[in-house]
């Protein structure tokens, strides 16, 4: 089992703040002593502000839809809406836009997030992997690259549109990665089928009881000694955290999904659980093992 230092995140945050401080000082010096660069700096600054405001507007509009879906005001989604609430959780539609939205909300760091998740789970060639809530298949395909030809990866998602897009990606990549439409609370696999289960940014879409059922199902389909990694939204403090587009879209309640996942894994009898943050500040993880 990997060892994780609780101080790592703190050191990382201090490094980020130090770097930002140095950049601010450097920018101020350039602005003061190099008049020719002032116009360029103003343009870059204005563009940065405009981009952030644009993301904030999109996030707030998305937050309204998410809150309505959470509150259960609509028994079915309006035509063209992004999120469709169901009895087993929220289903994301508009799969053709999903990757672009994720890229925007993560400021282009979605690939780094996926790499971080796979680094944490430490996949080995030849392992059997299940991606629960696979979305458009990016994480499952990245996992397939790591387990190689002797390994296998399967993905499941409750959204038929997401699964259809994931299948298209697998064909284009030339990978034999099956994707199935199924809720996380009822995985269509026999007991002890997989070495590894991944669940990234899916748990916050489930109702509270559904989260417990999903973790129990992932425990069931894992082999003895198998491991589960749940990566989901994590709460941050401070003004900058409150303006994070991810937090604005999903609301405060969803930002505790990572902490809840750790407790649910303990209840489901996972052992050796370690928790921390991924490469993306707003996403935490819990990693645990199914006893032999």
DRENKE-222015 format. One record per residue (C-alpha): residue number from 1; residue in three letters; chain; x, y, z. Coordinates in nm, 2 decimals. Layout:
<rs>
[r NUM,"ALA","A",[X,Y,Z]];
...
</rs>
This chain:
<rs>
[r 1,"UNK","A",[0.00,0.00,0.00]];
[r 2,"UNK","A",[0.13,0.35,-0.08]];
[r 3,"UNK","A",[0.22,0.59,0.20]];
[r 4,"UNK","A",[0.07,0.94,0.18]];
[r 5,"UNK","A",[0.19,1.24,0.38]];
[r 6,"UNK","A",[-0.08,1.46,0.52]];
[r 7,"UNK","A",[0.16,1.76,0.48]];
[r 8,"UNK","A",[0.20,1.71,0.10]];
[r 9,"UNK","A",[-0.11,1.91,0.01]];
[r 10,"UNK","A",[-0.01,2.19,0.25]];
[r 11,"UNK","A",[0.34,2.22,0.10]];
[r 12,"UNK","A",[0.19,2.21,-0.25]];
[r 13,"UNK","A",[-0.05,2.50,-0.17]];
[r 14,"UNK","A",[0.23,2.71,-0.02]];
[r 15,"UNK","A",[0.44,2.65,-0.33]];
[r 16,"UNK","A",[0.15,2.77,-0.55]];
[r 17,"UNK","A",[0.10,3.08,-0.33]];
[r 18,"UNK","A",[0.47,3.16,-0.34]];
[r 19,"UNK","A",[0.48,3.12,-0.72]];
[r 20,"UNK","A",[0.18,3.35,-0.76]];
[r 21,"UNK","A",[0.34,3.60,-0.54]];
[r 22,"UNK","A",[0.66,3.60,-0.74]];
[r 23,"UNK","A",[0.46,3.63,-1.06]];
[r 24,"UNK","A",[0.27,3.93,-0.92]];
[r 25,"UNK","A",[0.60,4.10,-0.82]];
[r 26,"UNK","A",[0.76,4.03,-1.15]];
[r 27,"UNK","A",[0.45,4.16,-1.34]];
[r 28,"UNK","A",[0.46,4.48,-1.13]];
[r 29,"UNK","A",[0.83,4.53,-1.20]];
[r 30,"UNK","A",[0.78,4.49,-1.57]];
[r 31,"UNK","A",[0.48,4.72,-1.57]];
[r 32,"UNK","A",[0.68,4.99,-1.38]];
[r 33,"UNK","A",[1.01,4.97,-1.56]];
[r 34,"UNK","A",[0.93,4.86,-1.91]];
[r 35,"UNK","A",[0.66,5.09,-2.06]];
[r 36,"UNK","A",[0.66,4.91,-2.39]];
[r 37,"UNK","A",[0.52,4.60,-2.22]];
[r 38,"UNK","A",[0.24,4.77,-2.05]];
[r 39,"UNK","A",[-0.01,4.74,-2.33]];
[r 40,"UNK","A",[0.06,4.36,-2.36]];
[r 41,"UNK","A",[0.02,4.32,-1.98]];
[r 42,"UNK","A",[-0.31,4.50,-1.99]];
[r 43,"UNK","A",[-0.44,4.29,-2.27]];
[r 44,"UNK","A",[-0.34,3.97,-2.10]];
[r 45,"UNK","A",[-0.49,4.08,-1.77]];
[r 46,"UNK","A",[-0.82,4.19,-1.94]];
[r 47,"UNK","A",[-0.84,3.86,-2.13]];
[r 48,"UNK","A",[-0.78,3.66,-1.81]];
[r 49,"UNK","A",[-1.06,3.86,-1.63]];
[r 50,"UNK","A",[-1.30,3.81,-1.92]];
[r 51,"UNK","A",[-1.23,3.44,-1.94]];
[r 52,"UNK","A",[-1.29,3.40,-1.56]];
[r 53,"UNK","A",[-1.61,3.60,-1.57]];
[r 54,"UNK","A",[-1.74,3.40,-1.87]];
[r 55,"UNK","A",[-1.67,3.08,-1.68]];
[r 56,"UNK","A",[-1.84,3.22,-1.37]];
[r 57,"UNK","A",[-2.16,3.30,-1.57]];
[r 58,"UNK","A",[-2.16,2.96,-1.73]];
[r 59,"UNK","A",[-2.10,2.80,-1.39]];
[r 60,"UNK","A",[-2.38,2.99,-1.23]];
[r 61,"UNK","A",[-2.63,2.90,-1.50]];
[r 62,"UNK","A",[-2.52,2.54,-1.46]];
[r 63,"UNK","A",[-2.55,2.56,-1.09]];
[r 64,"UNK","A",[-2.92,2.66,-1.12]];
[r 65,"UNK","A",[-2.99,2.35,-1.33]];
[r 66,"UNK","A",[-2.80,2.13,-1.08]];
[r 67,"UNK","A",[-2.98,2.27,-0.78]];
[r 68,"UNK","A",[-3.31,2.21,-0.95]];
[r 69,"UNK","A",[-3.22,1.86,-1.03]];
[r 70,"UNK","A",[-3.10,1.80,-0.67]];
[r 71,"UNK","A",[-3.42,1.95,-0.53]];
[r 72,"UNK","A",[-3.64,1.71,-0.73]];
[r 73,"UNK","A",[-3.86,1.99,-0.87]];
[r 74,"UNK","A",[-3.87,1.82,-1.20]];
[r 75,"UNK","A",[-3.97,1.46,-1.24]];
[r 76,"UNK","A",[-3.82,1.46,-1.59]];
[r 77,"UNK","A",[-3.58,1.70,-1.76]];
[r 78,"UNK","A",[-3.69,1.97,-2.00]];
[r 79,"UNK","A",[-3.60,1.90,-2.36]];
[r 80,"UNK","A",[-3.24,1.99,-2.43]];
[r 81,"UNK","A",[-3.14,2.01,-2.06]];
[r 82,"UNK","A",[-2.80,1.89,-1.96]];
[r 83,"UNK","A",[-2.89,1.70,-1.65]];
[r 84,"UNK","A",[-3.18,1.45,-1.63]];
[r 85,"UNK","A",[-3.26,1.34,-1.27]];
[r 86,"UNK","A",[-3.38,0.98,-1.24]];
[r 87,"UNK","A",[-3.46,0.74,-0.95]];
[r 88,"UNK","A",[-3.10,0.62,-0.94]];
[r 89,"UNK","A",[-2.93,0.96,-0.98]];
[r 90,"UNK","A",[-2.85,1.23,-1.23]];
[r 91,"UNK","A",[-2.78,1.14,-1.59]];
[r 92,"UNK","A",[-2.56,1.38,-1.79]];
[r 93,"UNK","A",[-2.68,1.44,-2.15]];
[r 94,"UNK","A",[-2.52,1.63,-2.44]];
[r 95,"UNK","A",[-2.23,1.39,-2.44]];
[r 96,"UNK","A",[-2.08,1.57,-2.75]];
[r 97,"UNK","A",[-2.02,1.88,-2.53]];
[r 98,"UNK","A",[-1.91,1.70,-2.21]];
[r 99,"UNK","A",[-1.54,1.69,-2.28]];
[r 100,"UNK","A",[-1.53,2.05,-2.37]];
[r 101,"UNK","A",[-1.72,2.15,-2.05]];
[r 102,"UNK","A",[-1.48,1.94,-1.84]];
[r 103,"UNK","A",[-1.18,2.10,-2.01]];
[r 104,"UNK","A",[-1.32,2.45,-1.94]];
[r 105,"UNK","A",[-1.41,2.38,-1.57]];
[r 106,"UNK","A",[-1.06,2.23,-1.51]];
[r 107,"UNK","A",[-0.88,2.50,-1.70]];
[r 108,"UNK","A",[-0.74,2.24,-1.94]];
[r 109,"UNK","A",[-0.62,2.01,-1.66]];
[r 110,"UNK","A",[-0.85,1.72,-1.72]];
[r 111,"UNK","A",[-0.57,1.51,-1.86]];
[r 112,"UNK","A",[-0.36,1.58,-1.55]];
[r 113,"UNK","A",[-0.65,1.48,-1.33]];
[r 114,"UNK","A",[-0.68,1.14,-1.51]];
[r 115,"UNK","A",[-0.31,1.08,-1.49]];
[r 116,"UNK","A",[-0.32,1.16,-1.12]];
[r 117,"UNK","A",[-0.60,0.91,-1.06]];
[r 118,"UNK","A",[-0.42,0.63,-1.24]];
[r 119,"UNK","A",[-0.09,0.71,-1.07]];
[r 120,"UNK","A",[-0.26,0.68,-0.73]];
[r 121,"UNK","A",[-0.42,0.34,-0.81]];
[r 122,"UNK","A",[-0.09,0.21,-0.95]];
[r 123,"UNK","A",[-0.22,0.00,-1.23]];
[r 124,"UNK","A",[-0.01,-0.30,-1.34]];
[r 125,"UNK","A",[0.00,-0.46,-1.68]];
[r 126,"UNK","A",[-0.25,-0.75,-1.70]];
[r 127,"UNK","A",[-0.49,-0.62,-1.44]];
[r 128,"UNK","A",[-0.87,-0.63,-1.49]];
[r 129,"UNK","A",[-1.02,-0.28,-1.43]];
[r 130,"UNK","A",[-1.37,-0.15,-1.40]];
[r 131,"UNK","A",[-1.45,0.22,-1.45]];
[r 132,"UNK","A",[-1.78,0.30,-1.28]];
[r 133,"UNK","A",[-1.95,0.62,-1.41]];
[r 134,"UNK","A",[-1.72,0.62,-1.71]];
[r 135,"UNK","A",[-1.87,0.92,-1.88]];
[r 136,"UNK","A",[-1.73,0.95,-2.23]];
[r 137,"UNK","A",[-1.46,0.69,-2.16]];
[r 138,"UNK","A",[-1.14,0.90,-2.13]];
[r 139,"UNK","A",[-1.03,0.75,-1.80]];
[r 140,"UNK","A",[-1.11,0.39,-1.91]];
[r 141,"UNK","A",[-0.91,0.44,-2.23]];
[r 142,"UNK","A",[-0.62,0.59,-2.04]];
[r 143,"UNK","A",[-0.64,0.29,-1.80]];
[r 144,"UNK","A",[-0.63,0.05,-2.10]];
[r 145,"UNK","A",[-0.30,0.21,-2.21]];
[r 146,"UNK","A",[-0.15,0.12,-1.87]];
[r 147,"UNK","A",[-0.27,-0.24,-1.83]];
[r 148,"UNK","A",[-0.17,-0.33,-2.19]];
[r 149,"UNK","A",[-0.29,-0.60,-2.42]];
[r 150,"UNK","A",[-0.29,-0.86,-2.14]];
[r 151,"UNK","A",[-0.51,-0.65,-1.92]];
[r 152,"UNK","A",[-0.88,-0.56,-1.96]];
[r 153,"UNK","A",[-1.09,-0.25,-1.89]];
[r 154,"UNK","A",[-1.47,-0.22,-1.88]];
[r 155,"UNK","A",[-1.67,0.09,-1.83]];
[r 156,"UNK","A",[-2.03,0.14,-1.71]];
[r 157,"UNK","A",[-2.24,0.46,-1.70]];
[r 158,"UNK","A",[-2.61,0.52,-1.65]];
[r 159,"UNK","A",[-2.62,0.76,-1.94]];
[r 160,"UNK","A",[-2.68,0.60,-2.28]];
[r 161,"UNK","A",[-2.54,0.90,-2.47]];
[r 162,"UNK","A",[-2.22,0.90,-2.27]];
[r 163,"UNK","A",[-2.17,0.53,-2.33]];
[r 164,"UNK","A",[-2.24,0.57,-2.70]];
[r 165,"UNK","A",[-1.97,0.83,-2.72]];
[r 166,"UNK","A",[-1.73,0.62,-2.52]];
[r 167,"UNK","A",[-1.78,0.33,-2.76]];
[r 168,"UNK","A",[-1.70,0.56,-3.05]];
[r 169,"UNK","A",[-1.37,0.67,-2.88]];
[r 170,"UNK","A",[-1.27,0.31,-2.82]];
[r 171,"UNK","A",[-1.32,0.22,-3.19]];
[r 172,"UNK","A",[-1.12,0.52,-3.30]];
[r 173,"UNK","A",[-0.84,0.43,-3.06]];
[r 174,"UNK","A",[-0.84,0.07,-3.17]];
[r 175,"UNK","A",[-0.90,-0.05,-2.81]];
[r 176,"UNK","A",[-1.11,-0.35,-2.70]];
[r 177,"UNK","A",[-1.28,-0.17,-2.41]];
[r 178,"UNK","A",[-1.65,-0.26,-2.37]];
[r 179,"UNK","A",[-1.89,0.00,-2.23]];
[r 180,"UNK","A",[-2.22,-0.09,-2.08]];
[r 181,"UNK","A",[-2.53,0.12,-1.98]];
[r 182,"UNK","A",[-2.59,0.04,-1.61]];
[r 183,"UNK","A",[-2.64,0.23,-1.28]];
[r 184,"UNK","A",[-2.36,0.21,-1.03]];
[r 185,"UNK","A",[-2.60,0.06,-0.77]];
[r 186,"UNK","A",[-2.66,-0.25,-0.99]];
[r 187,"UNK","A",[-2.33,-0.34,-1.17]];
[r 188,"UNK","A",[-2.39,-0.62,-1.43]];
[r 189,"UNK","A",[-2.09,-0.83,-1.33]];
[r 190,"UNK","A",[-2.04,-1.14,-1.11]];
[r 191,"UNK","A",[-1.87,-1.13,-0.77]];
[r 192,"UNK","A",[-1.50,-1.10,-0.76]];
[r 193,"UNK","A",[-1.45,-1.00,-1.13]];
[r 194,"UNK","A",[-1.20,-0.72,-1.11]];
[r 195,"UNK","A",[-0.86,-0.63,-0.96]];
[r 196,"UNK","A",[-0.93,-0.26,-0.96]];
[r 197,"UNK","A",[-1.24,-0.04,-0.96]];
[r 198,"UNK","A",[-1.23,0.33,-1.04]];
[r 199,"UNK","A",[-1.50,0.58,-0.97]];
[r 200,"UNK","A",[-1.41,0.94,-1.08]];
[r 201,"UNK","A",[-1.65,1.24,-1.04]];
[r 202,"UNK","A",[-1.96,1.03,-1.03]];
[r 203,"UNK","A",[-2.06,0.98,-0.67]];
[r 204,"UNK","A",[-2.19,1.34,-0.63]];
[r 205,"UNK","A",[-2.45,1.26,-0.90]];
[r 206,"UNK","A",[-2.61,0.99,-0.68]];
[r 207,"UNK","A",[-2.87,1.03,-0.40]];
[r 208,"UNK","A",[-2.73,0.95,-0.05]];
[r 209,"UNK","A",[-2.87,0.60,-0.04]];
[r 210,"UNK","A",[-2.74,0.54,-0.39]];
[r 211,"UNK","A",[-2.39,0.63,-0.29]];
[r 212,"UNK","A",[-2.39,0.36,-0.02]];
[r 213,"UNK","A",[-2.53,0.10,-0.26]];
[r 214,"UNK","A",[-2.27,0.19,-0.53]];
[r 215,"UNK","A",[-1.97,0.15,-0.29]];
[r 216,"UNK","A",[-2.12,-0.19,-0.18]];
[r 217,"UNK","A",[-2.15,-0.30,-0.54]];
[r 218,"UNK","A",[-1.79,-0.20,-0.62]];
[r 219,"UNK","A",[-1.68,-0.40,-0.31]];
[r 220,"UNK","A",[-1.88,-0.70,-0.44]];
[r 221,"UNK","A",[-1.73,-0.71,-0.79]];
[r 222,"UNK","A",[-1.37,-0.67,-0.67]];
[r 223,"UNK","A",[-1.15,-0.97,-0.61]];
[r 224,"UNK","A",[-1.01,-1.03,-0.26]];
[r 225,"UNK","A",[-0.72,-0.80,-0.23]];
[r 226,"UNK","A",[-0.86,-0.57,-0.50]];
[r 227,"UNK","A",[-0.86,-0.20,-0.46]];
[r 228,"UNK","A",[-1.10,0.09,-0.52]];
[r 229,"UNK","A",[-1.03,0.45,-0.58]];
[r 230,"UNK","A",[-1.31,0.70,-0.56]];
[r 231,"UNK","A",[-1.22,1.05,-0.68]];
[r 232,"UNK","A",[-1.47,1.32,-0.63]];
[r 233,"UNK","A",[-1.54,1.69,-0.54]];
[r 234,"UNK","A",[-1.36,1.81,-0.23]];
[r 235,"UNK","A",[-1.43,2.13,-0.02]];
[r 236,"UNK","A",[-1.18,2.41,-0.02]];
[r 237,"UNK","A",[-1.17,2.72,0.20]];
[r 238,"UNK","A",[-1.11,3.08,0.11]];
[r 239,"UNK","A",[-1.24,3.33,-0.15]];
[r 240,"UNK","A",[-1.06,3.18,-0.45]];
[r 241,"UNK","A",[-1.21,2.84,-0.36]];
[r 242,"UNK","A",[-1.56,2.99,-0.35]];
[r 243,"UNK","A",[-1.50,3.13,-0.70]];
[r 244,"UNK","A",[-1.38,2.80,-0.85]];
[r 245,"UNK","A",[-1.60,2.72,-1.15]];
[r 246,"UNK","A",[-1.63,2.36,-1.03]];
[r 247,"UNK","A",[-1.77,2.47,-0.70]];
[r 248,"UNK","A",[-2.00,2.72,-0.86]];
[r 249,"UNK","A",[-2.15,2.46,-1.09]];
[r 250,"UNK","A",[-2.21,2.19,-0.84]];
[r 251,"UNK","A",[-2.29,2.38,-0.52]];
[r 252,"UNK","A",[-2.16,2.35,-0.17]];
[r 253,"UNK","A",[-2.33,2.02,-0.08]];
[r 254,"UNK","A",[-2.16,1.83,-0.37]];
[r 255,"UNK","A",[-1.82,1.96,-0.27]];
[r 256,"UNK","A",[-1.82,1.72,0.03]];
[r 257,"UNK","A",[-1.86,1.41,-0.19]];
[r 258,"UNK","A",[-1.49,1.30,-0.14]];
[r 259,"UNK","A",[-1.52,1.31,0.24]];
[r 260,"UNK","A",[-1.84,1.11,0.22]];
[r 261,"UNK","A",[-1.68,0.85,0.00]];
[r 262,"UNK","A",[-1.41,0.78,0.26]];
[r 263,"UNK","A",[-1.68,0.71,0.52]];
[r 264,"UNK","A",[-1.88,0.50,0.29]];
[r 265,"UNK","A",[-1.58,0.29,0.20]];
[r 266,"UNK","A",[-1.52,0.22,0.57]];
[r 267,"UNK","A",[-1.88,0.11,0.61]];
[r 268,"UNK","A",[-1.84,-0.12,0.31]];
[r 269,"UNK","A",[-1.54,-0.29,0.49]];
[r 270,"UNK","A",[-1.26,-0.16,0.28]];
[r 271,"UNK","A",[-0.94,-0.16,0.47]];
[r 272,"UNK","A",[-0.61,0.05,0.46]];
[r 273,"UNK","A",[-0.80,0.35,0.34]];
[r 274,"UNK","A",[-0.59,0.65,0.25]];
[r 275,"UNK","A",[-0.73,0.99,0.14]];
[r 276,"UNK","A",[-0.59,1.31,-0.01]];
[r 277,"UNK","A",[-0.61,1.54,-0.31]];
[r 278,"UNK","A",[-0.55,1.47,-0.67]];
[r 279,"UNK","A",[-0.37,1.69,-0.92]];
[r 280,"UNK","A",[-0.68,1.91,-0.93]];
[r 281,"UNK","A",[-0.74,2.11,-0.61]];
[r 282,"UNK","A",[-1.11,2.07,-0.61]];
[r 283,"UNK","A",[-1.10,1.69,-0.64]];
[r 284,"UNK","A",[-1.01,1.46,-0.35]];
[r 285,"UNK","A",[-0.97,1.08,-0.34]];
[r 286,"UNK","A",[-1.01,0.78,-0.12]];
[r 287,"UNK","A",[-0.82,0.46,-0.19]];
[r 288,"UNK","A",[-0.89,0.13,-0.01]];
[r 289,"UNK","A",[-0.85,-0.24,-0.03]];
[r 290,"UNK","A",[-1.09,-0.53,-0.02]];
[r 291,"UNK","A",[-0.97,-0.78,0.24]];
[r 292,"UNK","A",[-0.83,-1.11,0.13]];
</rs>
